[in-house]
Amino acid sequence: MRDKTDSEIPAVSSWRLTLGVIILVLSIVVPLLGIPVVTGSGLSVSMKSTVSGVLLVGAEVFGILAIAVMGKPGYAFIKSKVFGFLKRHGPAKEVSRMRYRIGLLMFCLPLLFAWVSVYAADYIPGFSQNPLTYAIVGDVLLLTSLFVLGGDFWDKIRALFVHDAKVHFPQK
């Protein structure tokens, strides 16, 4: 199935599209900003869980509401813009051997660190005081590695979840 070009997407009412985008952005931003505020508050654990759950469910409801406000043409327009951006700026299909090796290193380091840090937390400088910082850096490094590794690596990851997938090694 191919993406629609701008000329193939029906005209969208600008106020409906604008309102839909605002609601959609709020459905993403409110939980991202609200849940850390709630968890850092002095509320009881059960209240924190309840409010966080309401924020997440509310995000889903607002996402659906945004699509309803935009309508099918508005949703198709937003979808074409987002996927067009990702297609232009996403990972390359094939990468050089050096880039692949760097990407593998970037991919494996956070996984190894997460495994070792449980057993050696006392020996890692600053880990006990700032575990969240280490976790965020590891997550960013792991996600960045997926772009460095390129599109072929995504296919390899996907093949892990396909029962009938077979490995094919190219002949040298």
C-alpha positions as CSV (number, residue, x, y, z in Angstrom):
1,M,0.0,0.0,0.0
2,R,1.5,3.3,-1.0
3,D,1.3,6.6,0.9
4,K,-1.0,9.3,-0.3
5,T,0.4,12.5,-1.6
6,D,-0.9,15.8,-0.5
7,S,-3.0,16.2,-3.7
8,E,-4.7,12.8,-3.0
9,I,-5.8,13.7,0.5
10,P,-9.2,15.4,0.6
11,A,-9.4,19.0,1.9
12,V,-9.5,19.3,5.6
13,S,-11.3,22.0,7.6
14,S,-8.5,24.1,9.1
15,W,-10.2,24.6,12.4
16,R,-11.0,20.9,12.8
17,L,-7.5,19.9,11.9
18,T,-6.0,22.5,14.3
19,L,-8.2,21.5,17.2
20,G,-7.6,17.8,16.5
21,V,-3.8,18.3,16.5
22,I,-4.0,20.3,19.7
23,I,-6.0,17.5,21.4
24,L,-3.6,14.8,20.0
25,V,-0.6,16.7,21.3
26,L,-2.3,17.0,24.7
27,S,-3.0,13.3,24.7
28,I,0.7,12.7,24.4
29,V,2.1,15.5,26.6
30,V,-0.2,15.3,29.6
31,P,0.7,11.7,30.6
32,L,4.4,12.4,29.9
33,L,4.5,15.4,32.1
34,G,1.6,14.5,34.5
35,I,2.7,11.1,35.6
36,P,6.2,12.1,36.9
37,V,4.5,15.0,38.8
38,V,2.0,12.6,40.4
39,T,4.6,10.0,41.3
40,G,6.8,12.6,42.8
41,S,4.0,14.1,44.9
42,G,3.1,13.2,48.5
43,L,0.0,11.3,47.6
44,S,-0.5,7.7,48.9
45,V,0.7,4.9,46.6
46,S,-2.8,3.8,45.8
47,M,-3.8,7.4,44.9
48,K,-0.7,7.8,42.7
49,S,-1.6,4.6,40.9
50,T,-5.2,5.7,40.4
51,V,-4.3,9.2,39.1
52,S,-1.6,7.8,36.8
53,G,-4.0,5.2,35.5
54,V,-6.6,7.9,34.8
55,L,-4.0,10.0,33.0
56,L,-3.1,7.0,30.8
57,V,-6.7,6.1,30.0
58,G,-7.5,9.8,29.5
59,A,-4.7,9.9,27.0
60,E,-6.2,7.1,25.0
61,V,-9.7,8.7,25.1
62,F,-8.2,12.1,24.0
63,G,-6.3,10.4,21.1
64,I,-9.6,8.9,19.9
65,L,-11.3,12.2,20.4
66,A,-8.6,14.0,18.3
67,I,-9.2,11.5,15.4
68,A,-12.9,12.1,15.7
69,V,-12.5,15.9,15.6
70,M,-10.1,15.7,12.6
71,G,-12.2,13.2,10.8
72,K,-10.8,10.6,8.3
73,P,-9.3,13.2,6.0
74,G,-7.5,15.0,8.8
75,Y,-6.2,11.8,10.3
76,A,-5.0,10.7,6.8
77,F,-3.3,14.1,6.4
78,I,-1.5,13.9,9.8
79,K,-0.6,10.2,9.2
80,S,0.9,11.0,5.7
81,K,3.0,13.9,7.2
82,V,4.3,11.8,10.1
83,F,5.2,8.8,8.1
84,G,6.6,11.0,5.3
85,F,8.9,12.6,7.9
86,L,9.9,9.2,9.3
87,K,10.6,7.8,5.9
88,R,12.9,10.8,4.9
89,H,14.7,10.9,8.3
90,G,14.5,7.3,9.4
91,P,17.3,4.7,9.3
92,A,19.1,4.0,6.1
93,K,18.3,0.6,4.5
94,E,21.9,-0.5,4.3
95,V,24.9,0.8,6.3
96,S,28.7,0.3,6.0
97,R,30.5,-2.4,8.0
98,M,32.0,0.2,10.4
99,R,28.7,1.9,11.0
100,Y,27.1,-1.5,11.7
101,R,29.9,-2.4,14.2
102,I,29.5,0.9,16.0
103,G,25.7,0.4,16.1
104,L,26.1,-3.1,17.5
105,L,28.4,-1.7,20.2
106,M,25.8,1.0,21.0
107,F,23.1,-1.6,21.0
108,C,24.9,-4.1,23.3
109,L,26.5,-1.7,25.8
110,P,23.2,-0.6,27.5
111,L,22.0,-4.2,27.6
112,L,25.2,-5.4,29.2
113,F,25.3,-2.5,31.6
114,A,21.7,-3.2,32.7
115,W,22.6,-6.8,33.4
116,V,25.9,-6.0,35.2
117,S,24.6,-3.0,37.2
118,V,22.3,-5.2,39.3
119,Y,25.2,-7.1,40.6
120,A,27.9,-4.4,40.6
121,A,25.9,-1.3,41.6
122,D,28.3,-0.5,44.4
123,Y,31.3,-0.4,42.0
124,I,29.8,1.9,39.4
125,P,30.6,5.5,40.2
126,G,27.5,7.6,41.0
127,F,25.1,4.7,40.1
128,S,23.5,4.4,43.6
129,Q,22.8,8.2,43.7
130,N,21.6,8.6,40.1
131,P,20.2,5.4,38.8
132,L,17.6,7.2,36.7
133,T,20.3,9.2,34.8
134,Y,22.1,5.9,34.0
135,A,18.8,4.4,32.8
136,I,17.9,7.4,30.6
137,V,21.4,7.4,29.0
138,G,21.2,3.7,28.4
139,D,17.7,4.0,26.8
140,V,18.8,6.9,24.6
141,L,21.9,4.9,23.5
142,L,19.8,1.8,22.7
143,L,17.2,3.8,20.7
144,T,19.9,5.7,18.9
145,S,21.7,2.5,18.0
146,L,18.6,1.3,16.1
147,F,19.0,4.3,13.8
148,V,22.7,3.8,13.4
149,L,22.3,0.1,12.6
150,G,19.9,0.8,9.7
151,G,16.8,-0.7,8.2
152,D,18.3,-4.2,7.7
153,F,18.8,-4.5,11.4
154,W,15.1,-3.8,12.0
155,D,14.3,-6.7,9.6
156,K,16.6,-8.9,11.7
157,I,14.8,-7.9,14.9
158,R,11.4,-8.4,13.3
159,A,12.5,-11.9,12.1
160,L,12.9,-12.9,15.8
161,F,9.2,-12.7,16.1
162,V,8.3,-14.5,12.9
163,H,8.2,-18.2,13.4
164,D,8.9,-19.2,9.8
165,A,11.8,-16.7,9.3
166,K,15.0,-18.3,8.1
167,V,18.6,-17.1,8.3
168,H,20.3,-16.5,4.9
169,F,24.1,-15.9,5.0
170,P,25.4,-14.4,1.8
171,Q,28.2,-16.3,0.1
172,K,31.6,-14.6,0.2
